[in-house]
């Protein structure tokens, strides 16, 4: 049974993490303090946070939050840091994968377990703004296609009207 101090730690941790959309577990061995400060500053700009966890207490907190026992157990080996985002999981994955000497262990995005390779793949997704512009670009292609179809129908109508007028004159 955990001591009262540990129970309070777990409760505070759960409160701090409850609104997270994505949780990425890392091994911060070899990461200089200066780089850790830079990482935390960058995360704050992106509505995210980074927490150094005690493995047993972090495991208990995540288990209490409803994460699968089998998935989280392997994440709590060695030094464990937890990056949590409250907005965009992709931008957090980019920041973490670009941080030197920070090793990704795995994580959860909206309840789904991701291993290291899936997180790296997540990091390669373009930013939202680029995806929106690509979507709008494809919508422009569709509107251009509609315009071409409309002009074909319009030209057909003019041709049929001209044939009709020519037949009237011939009679």
SULNOR-V677820 format. One record per pair of residues at least 12 apart in sequence whose C-alpha atoms are under 10 Angstrom apart, sorted by the first residue. I is the first residue (numbers start at 0). J is the second residue. D is the distance in Angstrom with one decimal. If there is no record, write none. Layout:
I;J;D
I;J;D
This chain:
1;55;10.0
1;56;8.8
1;59;9.9
5;55;9.9
5;56;7.1
6;56;8.5
6;59;9.6
6;60;9.3
8;53;9.9
8;56;7.7
8;57;9.2
8;60;8.9
9;55;9.9
9;56;6.2
9;57;7.2
9;58;9.3
9;59;7.3
9;60;5.4
9;61;9.0
9;63;9.0
10;56;10.0
10;60;7.4
10;63;9.5
11;60;9.3
12;50;9.1
12;52;9.2
12;56;9.1
12;57;7.9
12;60;6.8
12;61;9.0
13;57;9.1
13;59;9.7
13;60;5.9
13;61;7.5
13;62;10.0
13;63;8.1
13;64;7.0
14;60;9.7
14;64;9.8
15;48;9.6
15;50;9.8
15;83;9.6
16;48;9.3
16;50;9.7
16;60;9.3
16;61;9.0
16;64;8.9
16;81;9.8
16;82;9.8
16;83;7.2
16;84;9.0
16;85;8.9
17;61;9.7
17;64;7.6
17;83;9.9
17;85;9.5
18;83;9.2
18;84;8.6
18;85;6.3
18;86;9.5
19;47;8.5
19;48;9.6
19;82;9.6
19;83;5.9
19;84;5.5
19;85;4.7
19;86;7.9
19;87;10.0
19;88;9.5
19;107;9.9
19;108;9.0
19;109;8.3
20;47;9.8
20;83;7.4
20;84;5.9
20;85;5.3
20;86;6.6
20;87;7.7
20;88;6.9
20;107;8.3
20;108;6.1
20;109;5.3
20;110;8.2
21;47;9.4
21;82;8.1
21;83;5.7
21;84;5.5
21;85;7.2
21;86;8.3
21;87;8.0
21;88;5.6
21;89;9.1
21;91;8.5
21;92;9.3
21;106;7.4
21;107;5.5
21;108;4.3
21;109;5.9
21;110;7.9
21;111;9.1
21;112;9.9
22;47;9.8
22;48;9.9
22;49;9.7
22;81;6.6
22;82;5.8
22;83;4.7
22;84;6.9
22;85;9.4
22;88;8.4
22;91;9.3
22;92;9.7
22;105;8.5
22;106;5.3
22;107;5.1
22;108;6.4
22;109;8.6
22;110;9.0
22;112;9.4
22;113;9.6
23;49;9.3
23;74;9.6
23;80;8.3
23;81;5.7
23;82;5.1
23;83;6.5
23;84;8.8
23;88;9.1
23;91;8.5
23;92;7.8
23;95;8.6
23;103;7.3
23;104;7.6
23;105;6.0
23;106;4.2
23;107;6.5
23;108;8.3
23;112;9.8
23;113;8.7
23;114;9.5
23;115;9.3
23;118;8.3
24;49;9.6
24;50;9.7
24;51;9.8
24;52;9.7
24;71;9.5
24;74;6.6
24;75;8.3
24;78;9.9
24;79;6.6
24;80;5.8
24;81;4.7
24;82;6.4
24;83;8.9
24;95;9.9
24;102;8.7
24;103;6.2
24;104;5.4
24;105;5.5
24;106;5.5
24;107;8.7
24;114;9.8
24;115;9.4
25;49;9.8
25;51;9.4
25;74;8.3
25;75;9.4
25;76;10.0
25;77;9.6
25;78;8.0
25;79;5.7
25;80;5.0
25;81;6.2
25;82;7.6
25;95;8.6
25;101;6.6
25;102;5.4
25;103;4.5
25;104;5.2
25;105;7.3
25;106;8.7
25;115;9.6
26;51;9.6
26;74;9.4
26;75;9.5
26;76;8.7
26;77;7.1
26;78;5.5
26;79;5.2
26;80;6.1
26;81;8.9
26;100;8.7
26;101;6.1
26;102;5.0
26;103;6.4
26;104;6.8
27;51;8.9
27;77;9.3
27;78;6.6
27;79;6.9
27;80;6.5
27;81;9.7
27;99;9.7
27;100;6.9
27;101;5.1
27;102;6.5
27;103;8.8
28;77;8.8
28;78;6.8
28;79;8.9
28;80;9.7
28;100;7.2
28;101;7.2
28;102;8.0
29;99;9.0
29;100;5.7
29;101;7.5
29;102;9.4
30;98;8.9
30;99;7.3
30;100;5.2
30;101;6.3
30;102;9.4
31;99;9.5
31;100;8.4
31;101;9.8
34;98;8.2
34;99;8.3
34;100;9.2
34;101;9.7
35;49;9.2
35;98;9.2
35;101;9.3
37;98;9.5
38;94;7.9
38;95;8.1
38;98;7.4
38;101;10.0
39;82;9.2
41;91;9.4
41;94;7.9
42;82;8.4
42;83;8.8
42;84;8.1
42;90;9.3
42;91;7.3
42;94;7.8
42;95;9.2
43;84;9.3
45;84;7.8
45;85;8.7
45;86;7.7
45;87;8.0
45;88;10.0
45;90;7.6
45;91;7.6
45;94;9.5
46;83;8.8
46;84;6.2
46;85;5.9
46;86;6.4
46;87;8.3
46;91;9.2
47;82;7.1
47;83;5.4
47;84;4.1
47;85;5.9
47;86;7.6
47;87;8.8
47;88;9.3
47;90;9.7
47;91;7.4
48;81;8.2
48;82;5.7
48;83;5.3
48;84;6.5
48;85;8.6
48;91;9.6
49;80;6.8
49;81;5.5
49;82;4.3
49;83;6.3
49;84;8.9
50;79;8.6
50;80;5.6
50;81;5.1
50;82;6.4
50;83;8.2
51;78;8.1
51;79;6.2
51;80;4.4
51;81;6.3
51;82;8.9
52;75;8.8
52;78;7.9
52;79;5.7
52;80;5.8
52;81;7.0
53;75;8.6
53;77;9.7
53;78;8.1
53;79;7.3
53;80;8.9
54;72;9.3
54;74;8.8
54;75;5.2
54;76;7.0
54;77;7.9
54;78;7.8
54;79;6.7
54;80;9.3
55;72;9.5
55;75;7.6
55;76;9.5
56;75;9.8
57;71;9.6
57;75;7.8
57;79;8.9
57;80;9.7
57;81;9.1
58;71;6.9
58;72;6.9
58;73;9.8
58;74;8.6
58;75;6.7
59;71;9.7
59;72;9.8
65;110;8.9
66;107;8.8
66;110;7.4
66;111;9.2
66;112;9.1
67;110;9.3
67;111;9.9
67;112;9.0
70;105;9.2
70;106;8.9
70;107;9.3
70;111;9.8
70;112;7.0
70;113;9.3
70;114;9.6
71;105;8.9
71;106;8.4
71;107;9.3
71;112;8.8
73;104;8.7
73;105;9.0
74;103;9.6
74;104;6.2
74;105;6.7
74;106;8.0
74;114;9.8
75;104;9.0
76;104;9.3
79;102;9.9
79;103;9.8
79;104;8.8
80;101;9.5
80;102;9.8
80;103;9.5
80;104;9.6
81;103;9.9
81;104;9.9
81;106;8.8
82;95;8.3
82;106;9.1
83;106;9.7
83;107;9.6
83;108;9.8
84;108;9.5
87;108;9.9
87;126;9.5
87;127;9.0
88;107;9.5
88;108;6.9
88;109;9.0
88;118;9.4
88;121;8.2
88;122;8.8
89;108;9.5
89;118;8.6
89;119;9.6
89;120;9.4
89;121;5.8
89;122;5.7
89;123;8.2
89;124;6.9
89;125;8.4
89;126;7.5
89;127;8.9
90;121;8.8
90;122;7.0
90;123;9.6
90;124;8.9
90;125;9.1
90;126;7.2
90;127;9.1
91;118;9.7
91;121;9.4
91;122;7.9
92;106;10.0
92;117;9.8
92;118;6.2
92;119;7.0
92;120;8.9
92;121;6.4
92;122;4.9
92;123;8.6
92;124;9.6
93;118;8.8
93;119;7.8
93;120;9.5
93;121;7.7
93;122;4.4
93;123;7.2
93;124;8.7
93;125;9.7
93;126;9.6
94;122;8.0
95;118;9.4
95;119;9.1
95;122;8.5
96;115;9.7
96;118;8.2
96;119;6.5
96;120;9.9
96;121;9.7
96;122;7.0
96;123;9.6
97;119;9.7
97;122;8.9
102;115;8.9
103;115;5.8
103;116;9.0
103;118;8.1
103;119;8.7
104;116;9.4
104;118;9.2
105;117;8.4
105;118;7.1
105;119;9.9
106;118;7.7
